[in-house]
Amino acid sequence: MIYSINNGLVELDGHRVKPDILFKLGKFTAEMDGCELTLIVSKRPAELEFEFHLEPSPFFTLYFREIKLDSNQVNSLVQSGYFIADKKRIYFVSDRLREYTFSACGELRLSGLLKLLRQLYGEGLIDAFPSALINQLREKQSKKICHEKLFVRELYPYQKEGVAWLTFCAANGVGTILADDMGLGKTAQVIALCCDVLEHNPTGKILVVVPNPLLANWIREFVFFRSRS
């Protein structure tokens, strides 16, 4: 019985072999890149290393014993939790490591990316935590704050910086706290954020949650800062 390798995955008669069945094979013959190979299934879970890159957009590369995994190896890892190394051995990874690999190779919003980086760094799977990541992403994603049509008042420079931070967090699905002292215009910054969101997406929905005694004040503030047109 000769198996075949397609995009890093072991198949038999055109059907993918289930990982648990493959693990029990131990040793088998497979055709790969036109050559017949004898593959041995390693019983010891493989350890991987991750490397994070910011350019051109955030992504990870994976390494096994300091050798970068190719696209077929990464594909088989994500799909079935194993990869073929040196055309000799099949290595499985733990469920935990497979979950990290799945996350690293998928679409990650900023909150998920930060969580994954912390997990990888905490377990020694990545050399360093990119402490400047937020600032680097802000520079890459910097966009002109767009609320001039709906927001008619002028903001102070520190308030403009606050609105820029709020719009960055909103665009990346990250919660944040605006902790300016009382009287420094937090309400104005939040209203400017709402205007920015609505100018980019006029049908967008925004929920403002405030105590009942403050409802009249917020309505008054929106009337004061919004465009009359």
C-alpha positions in Angstrom: 0.0 0.0 0.0 1.6 3.3 -1.1 0.3 6.6 0.2 0.7 10.0 -1.5 1.6 13.4 -0.3 -0.5 16.4 -1.5 0.2 19.9 -0.1 2.0 18.3 2.8 -0.9 16.0 3.7 -0.9 12.2 3.5 -3.6 10.8 1.3 -4.7 7.3 0.2 -6.6 6.9 -3.0 -7.2 10.6 -3.1 -8.7 10.8 0.4 -6.9 12.4 3.3 -5.7 10.0 6.0 -7.1 10.9 9.4 -4.4 12.1 11.8 -5.1 9.4 14.4 -4.9 6.6 11.8 -1.7 8.1 10.5 -0.1 8.3 13.9 -0.7 4.6 14.4 1.0 3.6 11.1 4.4 4.1 12.6 6.2 3.5 9.3 4.9 3.5 5.7 5.8 4.2 2.1 4.5 7.3 0.3 5.0 9.0 -3.0 6.2 12.6 -2.8 7.4 14.8 -5.6 7.7 11.8 -7.9 9.8 9.9 -5.5 8.9 6.9 -3.3 9.8 7.6 0.3 9.8 5.6 3.6 8.3 7.9 6.3 8.6 7.2 10.0 6.0 8.7 12.4 7.7 10.3 15.4 6.0 9.5 18.7 7.4 12.5 20.5 5.5 15.8 20.0 7.6 18.4 18.0 8.4 21.7 19.5 8.2 24.8 17.2 9.5 28.3 17.4 7.5 31.4 16.1 8.9 34.6 14.6 6.7 37.7 14.3 6.9 40.2 11.4 5.1 43.5 11.1 5.8 44.2 7.4 4.1 44.2 5.0 1.3 43.3 7.4 1.5 41.3 10.7 2.4 37.6 10.1 4.3 34.7 11.7 6.9 32.3 10.4 7.3 28.9 12.0 10.6 27.1 12.7 11.5 23.5 13.6 15.0 23.0 14.9 15.9 26.4 13.5 14.7 25.5 10.0 11.8 27.5 8.5 8.7 25.5 7.7 7.5 25.8 4.1 4.0 26.4 3.0 3.1 22.7 2.7 4.4 22.0 6.2 2.4 24.9 7.6 -0.7 23.8 5.7 -0.5 20.3 7.1 0.1 21.6 10.6 -3.0 23.8 10.4 -5.2 21.2 8.7 -4.2 18.1 10.6 -1.6 18.8 13.3 1.5 17.3 11.7 4.2 18.0 9.2 6.9 16.1 7.2 10.5 17.0 7.8 13.5 16.1 5.6 11.3 13.7 3.6 12.0 11.2 6.4 9.8 11.8 9.4 6.3 12.9 10.3 6.1 15.0 13.4 2.9 15.7 15.3 2.5 18.7 17.6 0.5 19.0 20.8 -3.1 20.3 20.7 -1.9 23.5 22.4 0.8 24.1 19.8 -1.6 23.3 17.0 -4.1 25.9 18.4 -1.3 28.5 18.4 -0.4 27.6 14.9 -4.0 27.9 13.7 -4.3 31.3 15.3 -0.9 32.5 14.0 -1.9 31.5 10.4 -5.4 32.9 10.5 -7.0 36.4 10.5 -6.2 38.1 13.8 -7.6 41.4 15.0 -5.4 43.4 17.3 -6.8 42.0 20.5 -6.3 38.4 19.3 -2.8 39.2 18.1 -1.8 40.7 21.4 -3.2 37.7 23.3 -1.3 35.2 21.0 1.9 37.1 21.4 1.6 37.1 25.1 1.0 33.4 25.1 3.9 32.6 22.8 6.2 34.8 24.8 5.1 33.4 28.1 5.9 29.9 27.0 9.2 30.8 25.4 8.0 30.1 21.8 9.0 33.6 20.6 12.2 35.4 21.4 10.8 38.7 22.5 7.5 40.5 22.9 7.3 43.4 20.4 6.7 46.1 23.0 6.6 48.8 20.3 3.9 47.0 18.4 1.0 49.3 19.2 2.9 52.5 18.1 4.2 50.7 15.0 0.7 49.7 14.0 -0.6 53.2 14.7 2.0 54.6 12.3 1.1 52.0 9.7 -2.6 52.5 10.0 -2.5 56.3 10.5 -5.3 58.0 8.8 -6.7 61.4 8.7 -9.3 61.9 11.4 -12.5 62.5 9.5 -15.2 64.3 11.5 -15.2 67.8 10.0 -18.7 67.5 8.5 -20.4 66.3 11.6 -18.2 67.8 14.4 -18.1 71.5 14.2 -16.1 72.6 17.2 -12.3 72.8 17.5 -10.4 70.4 19.6 -7.3 71.1 21.6 -4.1 69.3 20.5 -4.3 66.8 23.4 -7.9 66.1 22.5 -7.0 65.4 18.9 -4.4 62.9 20.1 -7.1 61.3 22.3 -9.5 61.0 19.3 -6.7 59.5 17.2 -6.1 56.9 19.9 -9.9 56.2 20.2 -10.3 55.8 16.4 -7.3 53.4 16.3 -8.8 51.2 19.0 -12.3 51.3 17.5 -10.9 50.3 14.1 -9.0 47.4 15.6 -11.7 46.1 17.9 -9.8 47.0 21.0 -11.5 48.4 24.2 -9.8 51.4 25.8 -10.2 53.8 28.7 -10.0 57.6 28.3 -8.7 58.6 31.7 -8.3 62.4 31.3 -9.0 64.5 34.4 -12.5 65.9 34.9 -13.1 69.0 32.8 -10.5 68.2 30.0 -13.1 67.3 27.4 -13.6 63.5 27.4 -17.2 63.9 26.3 -16.0 66.0 23.3 -13.5 63.4 22.3 -16.1 60.6 22.5 -18.5 62.7 20.4 -15.7 63.4 17.9 -15.1 59.6 17.7 -18.8 59.0 17.0 -18.7 61.6 14.2 -15.5 60.0 12.8 -17.2 56.6 12.7 -20.4 57.9 11.2 -18.5 59.9 8.5 -16.7 56.7 7.4 -19.9 54.6 7.8 -23.1 56.7 7.7 -25.2 53.6 8.5 -23.0 52.6 11.4 -24.6 52.0 14.9 -23.1 53.5 18.1 -24.3 52.7 21.6 -23.6 55.2 24.3 -24.2 53.9 27.8 -24.6 56.5 30.5 -26.5 56.8 33.8 -30.1 58.2 33.5 -29.2 61.5 35.3 -26.6 62.3 32.6 -28.8 61.6 29.5 -29.9 65.2 29.2 -26.3 66.4 29.5 -25.2 64.1 26.7 -28.0 65.2 24.4 -27.1 68.8 25.1 -23.4 68.0 24.3 -24.2 66.3 21.1 -26.4 69.2 20.0 -23.5 71.6 20.9 -20.8 69.7 19.0 -22.7 68.4 16.0 -23.3 70.0 12.6 -26.6 71.9 12.2 -26.9 70.8 8.6 
